[in-house]
Amino acid sequence: MSRSERHLVQPKQWFSKSLLILFLFCISAITALYFYSKSLIKIEAPKKDLGQKIIIKLPSGDQVFTYENLIVNEDGKLYYKGDRNTVDLTGGIVLIEEWD
């Protein structure tokens, strides 16, 4: 192989290596931008105003610790309406106190 033929072969190798490096760089840049954009998006639930902390003393002597806006008065009865359940608290005395 002559010197001129040797120089003709090297640019083809250099081109293929540079093309591979460029392709890997593009893939890594796309991956980095994907994870960066995922970290920017934050979905938060709206904050609910639950009201003051209250204690309800039931006729049986038990106590229910809850918030003011979760207690509903319907047809003269007192109900606790949570996210998943409803409890009848009729006959209980509502005390507005701070609890931990």
MOPAC internal coordinates of N, CA, C and O (Angstrom, degrees):
PM7 1SCF
backbone

  N    0.0000 0     0.00 0     0.00 0    0    0    0
  C    1.4352 1     0.00 0     0.00 0    1    0    0
  C    1.5268 1   108.01 1     0.00 0    2    1    0
  O    1.2310 1   120.79 1   -50.22 1    3    2    1
  N    1.2775 1   116.10 1   129.78 1    3    2    1
  C    1.4551 1   120.50 1  -178.81 1    5    3    2
  C    1.5235 1   110.44 1   -82.52 1    6    5    3
  O    1.2310 1   121.69 1    -9.78 1    7    6    5
  N    1.3009 1   114.38 1   170.22 1    7    6    5
  C    1.4490 1   120.01 1  -178.50 1    9    7    6
  C    1.5328 1   111.87 1   -64.30 1   10    9    7
  O    1.2310 1   119.38 1   142.49 1   11   10    9
  N    1.2749 1   118.79 1   -37.51 1   11   10    9
  C    1.4623 1   122.48 1  -179.67 1   13   11   10
  C    1.5368 1   111.01 1   -69.43 1   14   13   11
  O    1.2310 1   120.84 1   142.77 1   15   14   13
  N    1.3419 1   116.00 1   -37.23 1   15   14   13
  C    1.4789 1   118.34 1   177.51 1   17   15   14
  C    1.5236 1   110.71 1   -67.41 1   18   17   15
  O    1.2310 1   120.25 1   143.82 1   19   18   17
  N    1.3114 1   117.13 1   -36.18 1   19   18   17
  C    1.4566 1   121.06 1   179.39 1   21   19   18
  C    1.5343 1   110.85 1   -63.20 1   22   21   19
  O    1.2310 1   120.16 1   141.18 1   23   22   21
  N    1.3176 1   117.30 1   -38.82 1   23   22   21
  C    1.4653 1   121.07 1   178.62 1   25   23   22
  C    1.5200 1   112.18 1   -72.37 1   26   25   23
  O    1.2310 1   119.25 1   154.56 1   27   26   25
  N    1.2908 1   119.03 1   -25.44 1   27   26   25
  C    1.4616 1   121.20 1   177.72 1   29   27   26
  C    1.5220 1   111.42 1   -74.96 1   30   29   27
  O    1.2310 1   119.70 1   149.21 1   31   30   29
  N    1.3096 1   118.18 1   -30.79 1   31   30   29
  C    1.4607 1   121.91 1  -178.94 1   33   31   30
  C    1.5228 1   111.13 1   -76.01 1   34   33   31
  O    1.2310 1   118.96 1   143.48 1   35   34   33
  N    1.3049 1   119.58 1   -36.52 1   35   34   33
  C    1.4534 1   122.89 1  -176.00 1   37   35   34
  C    1.5280 1   114.07 1   -64.44 1   38   37   35
  O    1.2310 1   118.31 1   139.29 1   39   38   37
  N    1.3146 1   120.82 1   -40.71 1   39   38   37
  C    1.4666 1   118.10 1   178.78 1   41   39   38
  C    1.5311 1   112.82 1   -61.47 1   42   41   39
  O    1.2310 1   119.62 1   148.01 1   43   42   41
  N    1.3080 1   118.34 1   -31.99 1   43   42   41
  C    1.4651 1   119.77 1   177.85 1   45   43   42
  C    1.5258 1   110.25 1   -66.89 1   46   45   43
  O    1.2310 1   120.27 1   139.67 1   47   46   45
  N    1.3321 1   117.09 1   -40.33 1   47   46   45
  C    1.4603 1   120.11 1   177.95 1   49   47   46
  C    1.5250 1   110.08 1   -67.43 1   50   49   47
  O    1.2310 1   120.37 1   138.29 1   51   50   49
  N    1.3149 1   116.91 1   -41.71 1   51   50   49
  C    1.4495 1   120.82 1   179.72 1   53   51   50
  C    1.5239 1   110.83 1   -63.02 1   54   53   51
  O    1.2310 1   120.31 1   139.96 1   55   54   53
  N    1.3188 1   117.01 1   -40.04 1   55   54   53
  C    1.4643 1   121.37 1   179.38 1   57   55   54
  C    1.5248 1   110.62 1   -64.55 1   58   57   55
  O    1.2310 1   119.54 1   136.18 1   59   58   57
  N    1.3097 1   118.47 1   -43.82 1   59   58   57
  C    1.4655 1   120.84 1  -179.19 1   61   59   58
  C    1.5275 1   110.72 1   -68.11 1   62   61   59
  O    1.2310 1   119.70 1   142.13 1   63   62   61
  N    1.3328 1   118.17 1   -37.87 1   63   62   61
  C    1.4656 1   120.39 1   177.83 1   65   63   62
  C    1.5311 1   110.76 1   -67.48 1   66   65   63
  O    1.2310 1   120.67 1   137.15 1   67   66   65
  N    1.3131 1   116.32 1   -42.85 1   67   66   65
  C    1.4664 1   118.71 1   179.98 1   69   67   66
  C    1.5258 1   111.09 1   -67.36 1   70   69   67
  O    1.2310 1   120.33 1   145.72 1   71   70   69
  N    1.3235 1   116.97 1   -34.28 1   71   70   69
  C    1.4652 1   120.33 1   176.88 1   73   71   70
  C    1.5242 1   110.43 1   -66.38 1   74   73   71
  O    1.2310 1   120.05 1   139.74 1   75   74   73
  N    1.3245 1   117.51 1   -40.26 1   75   74   73
  C    1.4692 1   121.53 1   177.34 1   77   75   74
  C    1.5232 1   110.68 1   -65.29 1   78   77   75
  O    1.2310 1   119.65 1   137.36 1   79   78   77
  N    1.3121 1   118.28 1   -42.64 1   79   78   77
  C    1.4642 1   121.81 1   179.01 1   81   79   78
  C    1.5279 1   110.68 1   -65.12 1   82   81   79
  O    1.2310 1   120.10 1   138.80 1   83   82   81
  N    1.3214 1   117.41 1   -41.20 1   83   82   81
  C    1.4576 1   121.45 1   177.60 1   85   83   82
  C    1.5310 1   111.00 1   -63.16 1   86   85   83
  O    1.2310 1   120.18 1   138.18 1   87   86   85
  N    1.3122 1   117.27 1   -41.82 1   87   86   85
  C    1.4583 1   122.02 1   178.93 1   89   87   86
  C    1.5307 1   110.26 1   -63.62 1   90   89   87
  O    1.2310 1   119.69 1   134.33 1   91   90   89
  N    1.3327 1   118.19 1   -45.67 1   91   90   89
  C    1.4634 1   121.29 1   178.38 1   93   91   90
  C    1.5253 1   111.67 1   -64.35 1   94   93   91
  O    1.2310 1   120.13 1   142.88 1   95   94   93
  N    1.3173 1   117.36 1   -37.12 1   95   94   93
  C    1.4625 1   120.86 1   177.46 1   97   95   94
  C    1.5279 1   110.84 1   -64.31 1   98   97   95
  O    1.2310 1   120.39 1   137.38 1   99   98   97
  N    1.3267 1   116.86 1   -42.62 1   99   98   97
  C    1.4707 1   120.50 1   178.96 1  101   99   98
  C    1.5207 1   111.08 1   -63.83 1  102  101   99
  O    1.2310 1   120.37 1   137.35 1  103  102  101
  N    1.3175 1   116.91 1   -42.65 1  103  102  101
  C    1.4699 1   120.40 1   178.74 1  105  103  102
  C    1.5277 1   110.69 1   -63.03 1  106  105  103
  O    1.2310 1   120.14 1   136.13 1  107  106  105
  N    1.3302 1   117.34 1   -43.87 1  107  106  105
  C    1.4639 1   119.98 1   179.72 1  109  107  106
  C    1.5294 1   111.12 1   -67.37 1  110  109  107
  O    1.2310 1   119.40 1   143.96 1  111  110  109
  N    1.3155 1   118.75 1   -36.04 1  111  110  109
  C    1.4672 1   121.36 1   177.73 1  113  111  110
  C    1.5263 1   110.98 1   -66.51 1  114  113  111
  O    1.2310 1   120.37 1   138.23 1  115  114  113
  N    1.3153 1   116.91 1   -41.77 1  115  114  113
  C    1.4692 1   120.32 1   178.07 1  117  115  114
  C    1.5190 1   110.39 1   -64.19 1  118  117  115
  O    1.2310 1   120.13 1   137.61 1  119  118  117
  N    1.3310 1   117.36 1   -42.39 1  119  118  117
  C    1.4614 1   121.04 1   178.87 1  121  119  118
  C    1.5236 1   111.19 1   -64.06 1  122  121  119
  O    1.2310 1   120.09 1   136.32 1  123  122  121
  N    1.3161 1   117.44 1   -43.68 1  123  122  121
  C    1.4639 1   121.04 1   179.20 1  125  123  122
  C    1.5236 1   111.07 1   -63.68 1  126  125  123
  O    1.2310 1   119.84 1   136.67 1  127  126  125
  N    1.3236 1   117.92 1   -43.33 1  127  126  125
  C    1.4706 1   120.73 1   178.28 1  129  127  126
  C    1.5136 1   112.00 1   -65.67 1  130  129  127
  O    1.2310 1   120.02 1   146.20 1  131  130  129
  N    1.3250 1   117.57 1   -33.80 1  131  130  129
  C    1.4715 1   120.96 1   178.12 1  133  131  130
  C    1.5243 1   110.23 1   -63.70 1  134  133  131
  O    1.2310 1   120.21 1   130.34 1  135  134  133
  N    1.3306 1   117.20 1   -49.66 1  135  134  133
  C    1.4628 1   119.90 1  -178.82 1  137  135  134
  C    1.5320 1   111.47 1   -69.46 1  138  137  135
  O    1.2310 1   119.72 1   146.64 1  139  138  137
  N    1.3174 1   118.15 1   -33.36 1  139  138  137
  C    1.4552 1   120.84 1   176.66 1  141  139  138
  C    1.5286 1   110.81 1   -65.45 1  142  141  139
  O    1.2310 1   120.23 1   137.49 1  143  142  141
  N    1.3200 1   117.16 1   -42.51 1  143  142  141
  C    1.4674 1   119.49 1   179.62 1  145  143  142
  C    1.5247 1   111.04 1   -68.46 1  146  145  143
  O    1.2310 1   119.76 1   147.79 1  147  146  145
  N    1.3338 1   118.06 1   -32.21 1  147  146  145
  C    1.4639 1   120.90 1   176.78 1  149  147  146
  C    1.5245 1   110.73 1   -65.85 1  150  149  147
  O    1.2310 1   120.10 1   144.48 1  151  150  149
  N    1.3263 1   117.41 1   -35.52 1  151  150  149
  C    1.4617 1   120.02 1  -179.10 1  153  151  150
  C    1.5279 1   111.31 1   -73.17 1  154  153  151
  O    1.2310 1   119.36 1   158.15 1  155  154  153
  N    1.3251 1   118.82 1   -21.85 1  155  154  153
  C    1.4631 1   121.44 1   179.11 1  157  155  154
  C    1.5188 1   112.48 1   -77.53 1  158  157  155
  O    1.2310 1   119.99 1   151.21 1  159  158  157
  N    1.3201 1   117.63 1   -28.79 1  159  158  157
  C    1.4554 1   121.99 1  -176.03 1  161  159  158
  C    1.5259 1   109.20 1   -85.28 1  162  161  159
  O    1.2310 1   120.75 1   -63.48 1  163  162  161
  N    1.3243 1   116.16 1   116.52 1  163  162  161
  C    1.4567 1   121.22 1   178.07 1  165  163  162
  C    1.5180 1   108.21 1  -129.84 1  166  165  163
  O    1.2310 1   121.14 1   -59.23 1  167  166  165
  N    1.3016 1   115.42 1   120.77 1  167  166  165
  C    1.4577 1   121.08 1   179.61 1  169  167  166
  C    1.5201 1   107.82 1  -104.62 1  170  169  167
  O    1.2310 1   121.08 1   -60.70 1  171  170  169
  N    1.3063 1   115.55 1   119.30 1  171  170  169
  C    1.4554 1   120.61 1   179.99 1  173  171  170
  C    1.5226 1   109.01 1  -119.11 1  174  173  171
  O    1.2310 1   121.48 1   -37.97 1  175  174  173
  N    1.3022 1   114.77 1   142.03 1  175  174  173
  C    1.4559 1   119.94 1   177.78 1  177  175  174
  C    1.5363 1   108.71 1   -71.60 1  178  177  175
  O    1.2310 1   120.63 1   -33.21 1  179  178  177
  N    1.3225 1   116.40 1   146.79 1  179  178  177
  C    1.4644 1   118.08 1   177.93 1  181  179  178
  C    1.5265 1   110.49 1   -65.43 1  182  181  179
  O    1.2310 1   120.91 1   -35.75 1  183  182  181
  N    1.3031 1   115.86 1   144.25 1  183  182  181
  C    1.4628 1   120.09 1  -178.42 1  185  183  182
  C    1.5217 1   109.34 1   -77.65 1  186  185  183
  O    1.2310 1   121.28 1   -48.82 1  187  186  185
  N    1.3182 1   115.16 1   131.18 1  187  186  185
  C    1.4659 1   120.58 1   178.88 1  189  187  186
  C    1.5208 1   109.50 1   -91.09 1  190  189  187
  O    1.2310 1   121.20 1   -38.62 1  191  190  189
  N    1.3179 1   115.30 1   141.38 1  191  190  189
  C    1.4555 1   120.33 1   173.54 1  193  191  190
  C    1.5188 1   107.14 1   -90.98 1  194  193  191
  O    1.2310 1   120.66 1   -75.67 1  195  194  193
  N    1.3244 1   116.34 1   104.33 1  195  194  193
  C    1.4582 1   120.65 1  -176.41 1  197  195  194
  C    1.5249 1   112.86 1   -88.52 1  198  197  195
  O    1.2310 1   119.90 1   169.43 1  199  198  197
  N    1.3145 1   117.80 1   -10.57 1  199  198  197
  C    1.4573 1   120.39 1   179.17 1  201  199  198
  C    1.5188 1   111.53 1    86.80 1  202  201  199
  O    1.2310 1   121.45 1    16.40 1  203  202  201
  N    1.3293 1   114.84 1  -163.60 1  203  202  201
  C    1.4623 1   121.26 1  -178.41 1  205  203  202
  C    1.5220 1   110.92 1   -76.45 1  206  205  203
  O    1.2310 1   121.48 1   -21.58 1  207  206  205
  N    1.3211 1   114.77 1   158.42 1  207  206  205
  C    1.4625 1   120.40 1   174.14 1  209  207  206
  C    1.5250 1   107.83 1   -79.35 1  210  209  207
  O    1.2310 1   120.78 1   -47.15 1  211  210  209
  N    1.3271 1   116.11 1   132.85 1  211  210  209
  C    1.4609 1   120.20 1   179.44 1  213  211  210
  C    1.5236 1   109.97 1  -132.73 1  214  213  211
  O    1.2310 1   121.51 1   -19.86 1  215  214  213
  N    1.3187 1   114.71 1   160.14 1  215  214  213
  C    1.4632 1   122.11 1   174.41 1  217  215  214
  C    1.5192 1   106.85 1  -121.58 1  218  217  215
  O    1.2310 1   120.63 1   -46.35 1  219  218  217
  N    1.3267 1   116.40 1   133.65 1  219  218  217
  C    1.4633 1   121.15 1   176.90 1  221  219  218
  C    1.5160 1   107.38 1  -112.23 1  222  221  219
  O    1.2310 1   120.85 1   -59.94 1  223  222  221
  N    1.3387 1   115.97 1   120.06 1  223  222  221
  C    1.4655 1   121.24 1   177.53 1  225  223  222
  C    1.5159 1   107.67 1   -94.15 1  226  225  223
  O    1.2310 1   120.78 1   -61.28 1  227  226  225
  N    1.3213 1   116.11 1   118.72 1  227  226  225
  C    1.4549 1   122.31 1  -178.91 1  229  227  226
  C    1.5275 1   110.62 1   -86.08 1  230  229  227
  O    1.2310 1   120.09 1   -21.34 1  231  230  229
  N    1.3463 1   117.43 1   158.66 1  231  230  229
  C    1.4731 1   120.32 1   179.26 1  233  231  230
  C    1.5356 1   112.97 1   -60.12 1  234  233  231
  O    1.2310 1   119.87 1   154.70 1  235  234  233
  N    1.3143 1   117.85 1   -25.30 1  235  234  233
  C    1.4729 1   120.85 1  -179.78 1  237  235  234
  C    1.5258 1   111.91 1   -77.81 1  238  237  235
  O    1.2310 1   119.99 1   172.42 1  239  238  237
  N    1.3390 1   117.62 1    -7.58 1  239  238  237
  C    1.4601 1   121.06 1  -179.93 1  241  239  238
  C    1.5292 1   112.83 1   100.73 1  242  241  239
  O    1.2310 1   120.30 1   169.97 1  243  242  241
  N    1.3183 1   117.02 1   -10.03 1  243  242  241
  C    1.4641 1   120.27 1   178.74 1  245  243  242
  C    1.5238 1   110.18 1   -74.77 1  246  245  243
  O    1.2310 1   121.20 1   -19.62 1  247  246  245
  N    1.3223 1   115.30 1   160.38 1  247  246  245
  C    1.4525 1   121.60 1   178.09 1  249  247  246
  C    1.5210 1   109.20 1  -123.29 1  250  249  247
  O    1.2310 1   120.72 1   -38.06 1  251  250  249
  N    1.3275 1   116.22 1   141.94 1  251  250  249
  C    1.4590 1   122.59 1   175.90 1  253  251  250
  C    1.5205 1   107.26 1  -117.91 1  254  253  251
  O    1.2310 1   121.03 1   -57.26 1  255  254  253
  N    1.3320 1   115.63 1   122.74 1  255  254  253
  C    1.4540 1   121.88 1   178.29 1  257  255  254
  C    1.5258 1   107.63 1   -98.54 1  258  257  255
  O    1.2310 1   120.38 1   -59.67 1  259  258  257
  N    1.3382 1   116.88 1   120.33 1  259  258  257
  C    1.4610 1   120.05 1  -176.87 1  261  259  258
  C    1.5268 1   109.71 1  -154.29 1  262  261  259
  O    1.2310 1   121.21 1     9.79 1  263  262  261
  N    1.3057 1   115.29 1  -170.21 1  263  262  261
  C    1.4602 1   121.91 1   179.25 1  265  263  262
  C    1.5296 1   109.85 1  -111.44 1  266  265  263
  O    1.2310 1   121.09 1   -24.42 1  267  266  265
  N    1.3085 1   115.51 1   155.58 1  267  266  265
  C    1.4637 1   122.89 1  -173.89 1  269  267  266
  C    1.5309 1   113.20 1   -60.96 1  270  269  267
  O    1.2310 1   119.66 1   138.66 1  271  270  269
  N    1.3232 1   118.25 1   -41.34 1  271  270  269
  C    1.4633 1   120.79 1  -175.92 1  273  271  270
  C    1.5280 1   113.73 1   -77.30 1  274  273  271
  O    1.2310 1   119.75 1   174.10 1  275  274  273
  N    1.3249 1   118.08 1    -5.90 1  275  274  273
  C    1.4633 1   120.42 1   176.93 1  277  275  274
  C    1.5303 1   112.01 1   -92.32 1  278  277  275
  O    1.2310 1   120.42 1   175.83 1  279  278  277
  N    1.3196 1   116.79 1    -4.17 1  279  278  277
  C    1.4657 1   121.90 1   179.06 1  281  279  278
  C    1.5220 1   108.79 1   -99.44 1  282  281  279
  O    1.2310 1   120.85 1   -49.84 1  283  282  281
  N    1.3525 1   115.98 1   130.16 1  283  282  281
  C    1.4610 1   121.39 1  -176.77 1  285  283  282
  C    1.5244 1   108.64 1  -126.34 1  286  285  283
  O    1.2310 1   120.88 1   -42.54 1  287  286  285
  N    1.3216 1   115.93 1   137.46 1  287  286  285
  C    1.4629 1   122.51 1   175.02 1  289  287  286
  C    1.5216 1   108.54 1  -101.74 1  290  289  287
  O    1.2310 1   119.73 1   -68.58 1  291  290  289
  N    1.3295 1   118.12 1   111.42 1  291  290  289
  C    1.4643 1   121.90 1   178.48 1  293  291  290
  C    1.5258 1   109.36 1  -126.92 1  294  293  291
  O    1.2310 1   120.65 1   -56.01 1  295  294  293
  N    1.3130 1   116.36 1   123.99 1  295  294  293
  C    1.4721 1   122.97 1   177.80 1  297  295  294
  C    1.5234 1   111.94 1    53.64 1  298  297  295
  O    1.2310 1   120.20 1  -140.44 1  299  298  297
  N    1.3146 1   117.21 1    39.56 1  299  298  297
  C    1.4559 1   121.26 1   177.84 1  301  299  298
  C    1.5196 1   113.89 1    78.17 1  302  301  299
  O    1.2310 1   119.82 1  -174.68 1  303  302  301
  N    1.3129 1   117.95 1     5.32 1  303  302  301
  C    1.4670 1   121.23 1   178.69 1  305  303  302
  C    1.5182 1   109.40 1  -111.87 1  306  305  303
  O    1.2310 1   120.96 1   -30.76 1  307  306  305
  N    1.3149 1   115.77 1   149.24 1  307  306  305
  C    1.4524 1   122.76 1  -178.52 1  309  307  306
  C    1.5238 1   108.98 1  -101.70 1  310  309  307
  O    1.2310 1   120.67 1   -56.87 1  311  310  309
  N    1.3285 1   116.33 1   123.13 1  311  310  309
  C    1.4706 1   121.48 1  -178.67 1  313  311  310
  C    1.5228 1   110.09 1  -123.70 1  314  313  311
  O    1.2310 1   121.66 1   -35.77 1  315  314  313
  N    1.3389 1   114.42 1   144.23 1  315  314  313
  C    1.4595 1   121.41 1   168.31 1  317  315  314
  C    1.5152 1   106.03 1   -98.41 1  318  317  315
  O    1.2310 1   120.27 1   -59.63 1  319  318  317
  N    1.3353 1   117.08 1   120.37 1  319  318  317
  C    1.4559 1   120.87 1   178.84 1  321  319  318
  C    1.5153 1   108.75 1  -115.38 1  322  321  319
  O    1.2310 1   121.12 1   -77.16 1  323  322  321
  N    1.3184 1   115.46 1   102.84 1  323  322  321
  C    1.4517 1   121.33 1   177.24 1  325  323  322
  C    1.5167 1   110.25 1   -92.99 1  326  325  323
  O    1.2310 1   120.95 1    13.55 1  327  326  325
  N    1.3174 1   115.80 1  -166.45 1  327  326  325
  C    1.4619 1   120.33 1   179.91 1  329  327  326
  C    1.5231 1   111.62 1   -68.29 1  330  329  327
  O    1.2310 1   120.49 1   141.86 1  331  330  329
  N    1.3208 1   116.66 1   -38.14 1  331  330  329
  C    1.4639 1   119.32 1  -172.37 1  333  331  330
  C    1.5284 1   114.85 1  -120.26 1  334  333  331
  O    1.2310 1   119.94 1   170.98 1  335  334  333
  N    1.3263 1   117.73 1    -9.02 1  335  334  333
  C    1.4562 1   117.99 1  -176.77 1  337  335  334
  C    1.5245 1   111.44 1  -145.62 1  338  337  335
  O    1.2310 1   121.48 1   -14.89 1  339  338  337
  N    1.3169 1   114.78 1   165.11 1  339  338  337
  C    1.4579 1   122.88 1   176.77 1  341  339  338
  C    1.5219 1   107.64 1  -129.88 1  342  341  339
  O    1.2310 1   120.51 1   -50.20 1  343  342  341
  N    1.3396 1   116.64 1   129.80 1  343  342  341
  C    1.4657 1   121.95 1  -178.36 1  345  343  342
  C    1.5199 1   108.15 1  -121.54 1  346  345  343
  O    1.2310 1   121.35 1   -46.28 1  347  346  345
  N    1.3253 1   115.03 1   133.72 1  347  346  345
  C    1.4655 1   120.93 1   177.54 1  349  347  346
  C    1.5256 1   108.75 1   -82.22 1  350  349  347
  O    1.2310 1   120.46 1   -60.28 1  351  350  349
  N    1.3249 1   116.73 1   119.72 1  351  350  349
  C    1.4605 1   122.38 1  -179.63 1  353  351  350
  C    1.5249 1   111.20 1  -115.00 1  354  353  351
  O    1.2310 1   120.22 1  -153.54 1  355  354  353
  N    1.3077 1   117.19 1    26.46 1  355  354  353
  C    1.4556 1   121.69 1  -176.89 1  357  355  354
  C    1.5281 1   110.10 1   -60.60 1  358  357  355
  O    1.2310 1   120.86 1   -45.37 1  359  358  357
  N    1.3120 1   115.96 1   134.63 1  359  358  357
  C    1.4575 1   121.64 1  -179.36 1  361  359  358
  C    1.5190 1   113.05 1    92.90 1  362  361  359
  O    1.2310 1   120.28 1   175.59 1  363  362  361
  N    1.3223 1   117.07 1    -4.41 1  363  362  361
  C    1.4617 1   120.70 1  -179.83 1  365  363  362
  C    1.5218 1   111.12 1   -83.44 1  366  365  363
  O    1.2310 1   121.18 1   -25.87 1  367  366  365
  N    1.3019 1   115.34 1   154.13 1  367  366  365
  C    1.4628 1   122.31 1   179.26 1  369  367  366
  C    1.5307 1   107.73 1  -104.67 1  370  369  367
  O    1.2310 1   120.89 1   -53.47 1  371  370  369
  N    1.3344 1   115.91 1   126.53 1  371  370  369
  C    1.4647 1   120.73 1  -178.41 1  373  371  370
  C    1.5253 1   109.00 1   -89.98 1  374  373  371
  O    1.2310 1   121.25 1   -57.78 1  375  374  373
  N    1.3382 1   115.21 1   122.22 1  375  374  373
  C    1.4506 1   122.01 1   175.89 1  377  375  374
  C    1.5045 1   108.67 1  -115.88 1  378  377  375
  O    1.2310 1   120.57 1   -51.86 1  379  378  377
  N    1.3265 1   116.51 1   128.14 1  379  378  377
  C    1.4603 1   120.10 1   180.00 1  381  379  378
  C    1.5234 1   106.93 1   -91.86 1  382  381  379
  O    1.2310 1   121.11 1   -77.75 1  383  382  381
  N    1.3473 1   115.48 1   102.25 1  383  382  381
  C    1.4591 1   121.22 1  -178.55 1  385  383  382
  C    1.5219 1   108.13 1  -139.72 1  386  385  383
  O    1.2310 1   120.96 1   -25.26 1  387  386  385
  N    1.2999 1   115.77 1   154.74 1  387  386  385
  C    1.4697 1   121.17 1   173.95 1  389  387  386
  C    1.5265 1   108.10 1   -84.28 1  390  389  387
  O    1.2310 1   120.84 1   -47.13 1  391  390  389
  N    1.3137 1   115.99 1   132.87 1  391  390  389
  C    1.4670 1   121.32 1   176.58 1  393  391  390
  C    1.5113 1   108.80 1  -130.40 1  394  393  391
  O    1.2310 1   120.72 1   -22.66 1  395  394  393
  N    1.2990 1   116.22 1   157.34 1  395  394  393
  C    1.4597 1   121.69 1  -178.39 1  397  395  394
  C    1.4995 1   110.83 1  -106.00 1  398  397  395
  O    1.2310 1   120.10 1   180.00 1  399  398  397

